[in-house]
Amino acid sequence: MCDYSLHHVATRPAKIDDRLVATKFSNSITRGFAAVGQPNVAVCLLPGTEIAFDENVQCEPSFGIGILPNKKIGQRLARFRQINMENAVTHHDALEFPDGQVVLLTRLCDGQRATVLQLPANGRPAATEHTADAPDQLPASSLS
């Protein structure tokens, strides 16, 4: 899925072996993933999608205060999931790490690169691109 704040950004579904980069989109108030070389197209992940980062993940501090150092997660593998689904006007897209840490995508530091390792078995095949005029309408699901 792509978070609610990406409705004005062109999107496409993730595919296995996609090379992703954490990006702050120019028409949005949030961060997400773009394909390397396509900075203006958000790559949407289904819950359960597994990704591997090139290096240990870093995110902004919880309070977003610029004087605090970035938080080092100390992990490279993550599974995409959605949280806070009962609240329609908050960010839902998150990564869950093997040690149980959950980090909102919008808190990831820009420029971090990752590769899509595996799509969820119950997900739709990634076949078409979506634009801002036709936002992604994939069904929501949760991690088991």
Secondary structure, DSSP 8 states (H G I E B T S, - for coil): ---GGGTTSEEEE--TT-EEEEEE-TTSSSEEEEETTEEEEEEE--TT-EEEESS--EE--TT--TTS--EE----EEEEEE--TT-TTS--EEEE-TTS-EEEGGGB-TT-EEEEEE--TTS------B-TTS----------
